C-alpha cells in the first residue's frame, strides 16, 4: 500500500513539474509568433508593400505616428503607409525589449532602427522606440495599437 502511494506521489510531482513547462511553451509560441509578425512587417516596410503592412493591423487598429494625430482603421493606416517612390527603404528592424502575453492580448515594447535613401542622396539611418498592443484574431497576432517615436542617435 505504501508503495502505491509513493508511486502516485512521484507521478503527481512529475505532472506538477511538467505543467509550468507546458504553459511556458504556449507563451513562448505566442511570443515567437509575434516576433515573426514583427519581422514580416519589417520585410514589408523595406519592400514598400502597403497592403501587406495594412494586413498586420486589426480592422479597428489605431496608429500613433511621431508628431501626428492618431489614425484609426485600415483606410487611415493605408494612407499613412503609402510610400514615396523617391525614397528607398534599405533597412528596418524591430528589437523588442519585452513581449508580455495576457490571453488573446499582448503588449510589446522596444526599439526600432532603419535606413532610407532619397534618390541622389546619401543613405540616412534613424532609430526610435515603440509600444504595440497586439490582439489575437482568428489565431493570428495583429497589431491593434501601434505607437512609435524617434530618439536621437
C-alpha positions in Angstrom: 0.0 0.0 0.0 2.8 2.4 0.9 4.5 1.7 -2.4 1.2 2.5 -4.3 1.0 5.9 -2.5 4.7 6.5 -3.2 4.2 5.9 -7.0 1.2 8.2 -7.1 3.2 10.8 -5.3 6.0 10.6 -7.7 3.6 10.7 -10.7 1.9 13.8 -9.2 5.2 15.5 -8.6 6.3 14.8 -12.2 2.9 16.1 -13.6 3.1 19.3 -11.4 6.6 20.0 -12.6 5.7 19.5 -16.2 2.7 21.8 -16.2 4.7 25.1 -16.0 6.8 23.9 -18.8 3.8 23.3 -21.0 2.3 26.7 -20.1 5.6 28.4 -20.7 5.8 26.7 -24.1 2.4 28.1 -25.1 3.6 31.6 -24.1 6.8 31.1 -26.0 4.9 30.0 -29.1 2.9 33.2 -28.9 6.0 35.3 -28.4 7.6 33.6 -31.4 4.5 34.2 -33.5 4.6 38.0 -32.6 8.3 38.2 -33.4 7.6 36.5 -36.7 4.9 39.1 -37.4 7.3 41.9 -36.5 10.0 40.5 -38.9 7.4 40.2 -41.7 6.3 43.8 -41.0 9.9 45.0 -41.4 10.2 43.0 -44.6 7.0 44.6 -46.0 8.3 48.0 -44.9 11.5 47.6 -46.8 9.6 46.3 -49.8 7.2 49.3 -49.5 4.2 46.8 -49.6 1.4 49.0 -48.2 -1.3 46.2 -48.5 0.9 43.7 -46.6 1.6 46.3 -43.9 -2.2 47.0 -43.5 -2.8 43.3 -43.1 -0.7 43.2 -39.9 -3.3 45.5 -38.2 -6.7 44.7 -36.8 -9.6 46.3 -38.7 -10.2 48.9 -35.9 -6.5 49.4 -35.2 -5.1 52.8 -34.3 -1.6 54.1 -35.0 0.2 56.9 -33.2 3.0 58.1 -35.5 5.6 60.6 -34.3 4.4 64.2 -34.4 0.9 63.4 -36.0 -2.6 62.8 -34.8 -4.0 59.4 -34.1 -5.1 57.5 -37.1 -7.7 54.7 -36.9 -8.8 51.9 -39.2 -7.4 50.3 -42.3 -8.1 53.3 -44.7 -6.2 55.7 -42.5 -3.4 53.2 -41.9 -3.2 52.5 -45.7 -3.0 56.3 -46.4 -0.2 56.7 -43.8 1.8 53.8 -45.1 1.6 55.0 -48.8 5.3 55.3 -49.7 7.2 57.9 -51.6 8.6 56.4 -54.8 11.7 58.7 -54.4 12.8 57.1 -51.2 14.4 53.6 -51.0 13.9 51.7 -47.7 17.1 49.9 -47.1 16.6 48.5 -43.6 14.0 48.2 -40.9 14.4 46.2 -37.7 12.3 45.9 -34.5 14.2 45.0 -31.4 11.7 44.0 -28.6 12.7 44.6 -25.0 9.7 42.7 -23.7 6.7 40.8 -25.0 4.0 40.0 -22.5 1.1 37.7 -23.4 -2.2 38.1 -21.5 -4.7 35.7 -23.0 -5.6 36.9 -26.5 -3.9 40.3 -26.0 -0.2 41.1 -25.8 2.0 44.1 -25.4 5.4 44.5 -26.9 7.8 47.4 -26.4 11.4 48.1 -27.5 13.4 49.9 -30.1 13.5 50.1 -33.9 16.1 51.2 -36.4 16.2 51.7 -40.1 17.9 53.2 -43.0 16.4 55.1 -46.0 17.9 56.8 -49.0 16.4 59.6 -51.1 17.1 59.5 -54.8 20.6 61.0 -55.5 21.4 61.4 -51.8 23.3 59.5 -49.1 21.5 57.0 -47.0 20.4 58.1 -43.6 19.9 56.0 -40.5 17.3 56.5 -37.9 16.1 54.9 -34.7 13.3 55.1 -32.1 11.2 53.4 -29.5 7.8 51.7 -29.8 4.9 50.1 -28.0 2.5 47.8 -29.7 -0.7 46.2 -28.2 -1.4 43.0 -30.1 -4.7 41.1 -30.4 -5.1 37.5 -31.5 -7.7 37.5 -34.3 -8.7 34.1 -35.6 -5.4 32.6 -34.4 -3.2 35.3 -35.9 -1.5 38.1 -33.8 -2.3 41.5 -35.3 -1.3 45.0 -34.1 -4.2 46.8 -32.5 -2.4 49.9 -31.1 0.9 51.0 -32.5 2.9 54.0 -31.2 6.4 55.0 -32.1 8.7 58.0 -31.9 12.2 58.7 -32.8 15.2 59.0 -30.5 18.5 60.8 -31.1 21.3 58.6 -32.4 
